[in-house]
């Protein structure tokens, strides 16, 4: 399985208010600080998202395997 995480940019309040959830797919959403991800996500997914956040903060792309940078 291949999983990708893409940076969709930052949503201002007006854009956040335009979010419409598909009633048969997602019941709710929330924005979570990176340091709270481990409390909200399964460990395998938390590693991936935390790795993506670190890549964004570093201003670079990263290839991860199970949330761990390769190389």
Secondary structure, DSSP 8 states (H G I E B T S, - for coil): ------------HHHHHT----TTT-S------GGGHHHHS-HHHHHHHHHHHHHHHHTS---EETTEE--
